[in-house]
């Protein structure tokens, strides 16, 4: 193979890898944006109000609750990100990280995550009070199946934890 052919082949290969990396980067960014846009809000998906067949009164009660939850979650997520970045910064430091400081930061992260879970639970309990028994069943069955499918997708597991996915044994 002559030098010119080798250089052209290398340039084509580099361009292909660059285009592939660029496409992958943008695709992953889009997927993250889509996932983040749908988290923490019943209203992030237009299908929920339709799926639950909410009345106008229910919508008017739930929308302010969702807005307040979103604001709380955004604040907690901001704090959580700052703590996680601080922890990464400690690990990136050329100095030996202080285990006590790291442990304290991990505890703060854990506390923030627990606060998010508690706020979500309180929100779901309030939401439950506003829904009819049939709407409750629809909402929580759908949530349970989403969690189960998400777990299987993430872990590669085959177990039907929710009992509703009807996986073959």
C-alpha positions in Angstrom: 0.0 0.0 0.0 1.5 3.3 -0.9 1.7 6.3 1.4 -1.1 8.3 -0.3 -3.6 5.5 0.0 -2.7 5.0 3.7 -3.1 8.7 4.4 -6.5 8.8 2.6 -7.6 5.6 4.5 -6.6 7.1 7.8 -8.4 10.4 7.1 -11.6 8.6 6.0 -11.4 6.4 9.2 -10.8 9.5 11.4 -13.8 11.3 9.8 -16.0 8.2 10.3 -15.0 7.9 13.9 -15.5 11.6 14.4 -19.0 11.5 12.9 -19.9 8.5 14.9 -18.7 10.1 18.1 -20.5 13.3 17.3 -23.8 11.4 16.6 -23.5 9.3 19.7 -22.8 12.4 21.9 -25.9 14.2 20.5 -28.1 11.1 20.7 -27.1 10.5 24.4 -27.6 14.2 25.2 -31.1 14.0 23.6 -32.0 10.9 25.6 -30.8 12.5 28.9 -32.8 15.6 28.1 -35.9 13.5 27.4 -35.5 11.6 30.6 -34.9 14.7 32.7 -37.9 16.5 31.2 -40.2 13.6 32.2 -38.9 13.2 35.8 -40.7 14.6 38.8 -43.9 15.8 37.2 -47.2 14.1 36.4 -47.7 16.9 33.8 -44.5 16.3 32.0 -46.4 13.7 29.9 -49.5 14.7 28.2 -50.7 11.1 28.5 -51.2 11.1 32.3 -54.2 13.5 32.5 -55.8 11.6 29.7 -54.9 8.2 31.1 -56.3 9.1 34.5 -59.3 10.9 32.9 -58.9 13.7 35.3 -61.8 16.1 35.9 -61.3 19.8 35.6 -61.5 20.1 39.4 -58.8 17.4 39.9 -56.6 19.2 37.3 -57.0 22.5 39.1 -56.1 20.9 42.4 -53.2 18.9 41.1 -51.4 21.4 38.9 -50.3 23.8 41.8 -49.1 20.7 43.7 -47.1 19.6 40.8 -45.6 23.1 40.3 -44.6 23.2 44.0 -43.1 19.7 43.8 -41.1 20.6 40.7 -39.7 23.7 42.5 -38.8 21.6 45.6 -37.2 18.9 43.5 -35.3 21.4 41.4 -33.8 22.9 44.5 -32.9 19.5 46.0 -31.5 18.3 42.7 -29.3 21.5 42.6 -28.0 20.8 46.1 -27.5 17.2 45.3 -25.5 17.9 42.2 -23.3 20.4 44.1 -22.5 17.7 46.8 -21.8 15.0 44.2 -19.5 17.4 42.2 -17.7 18.2 45.4 -17.2 14.5 46.1 -15.8 14.1 42.6 -13.6 17.1 43.1 -12.1 15.5 46.2 -11.4 12.3 44.3 -9.8 14.3 41.4 -7.6 16.2 43.8 -3.9 15.4 43.7 -3.9 15.5 47.5 -5.0 12.5 49.5 -8.8 12.9 50.2 -9.8 13.2 53.8 -12.1 10.1 54.6 -14.0 12.0 57.2 -14.8 14.9 54.9 -15.8 12.4 52.1 -18.0 10.4 54.6 -19.7 13.7 55.6 -20.4 14.6 52.0 -21.7 11.1 51.3 -24.0 11.5 54.3 -25.2 14.9 53.0 -25.9 13.3 49.6 -27.8 10.5 51.2 -29.9 12.9 53.3 -30.8 14.9 50.1 -31.8 11.8 48.3 -33.9 10.7 51.2 -35.6 14.1 51.3 -36.4 13.8 47.6 -38.0 10.4 48.3 -40.0 11.7 51.2 -41.3 14.7 49.2 -42.2 12.4 46.4 -44.1 10.0 48.8 -45.9 12.9 50.4 -46.9 14.2 47.0 -48.2 10.8 45.9 -50.1 10.5 49.2 -51.8 13.8 48.5 -52.4 12.9 44.9 -54.0 9.6 46.0 -56.5 11.5 48.1 -57.7 13.4 45.0 -58.1 10.4 42.8 -61.0 8.0 42.5 -60.2 4.3 43.4 -60.1 3.5 39.7 -57.7 6.4 38.9 -55.5 5.3 41.9 -55.3 1.8 40.5 -54.4 3.1 37.0 -51.8 5.4 38.3 -50.0 3.1 40.7 -50.3 0.0 38.5 -48.7 2.0 35.7 -46.0 3.3 38.0 -45.3 -0.2 39.3 -45.0 -1.6 35.8 -42.7 1.2 34.7 -40.4 0.6 37.7 -40.4 -3.1 37.0 -39.6 -2.6 33.3 -36.9 0.0 34.1 -35.3 -2.4 36.6 -35.2 -5.2 34.0 -33.8 -2.9 31.3 -31.1 -1.5 33.6 -30.0 -4.7 35.2 -30.7 -7.1 32.3 -32.7 -9.2 34.8 -35.7 -11.3 33.7 -37.7 -11.3 36.9 -41.2 -9.8 37.0 -41.2 -8.1 40.4 -44.5 -6.3 39.9 -46.4 -9.4 38.9 -48.1 -7.5 36.1 -45.6 -7.8 33.3 -46.6 -11.4 32.5 -43.2 -12.6 31.7 -42.8 -16.3 30.8 -41.4 -18.4 33.7 
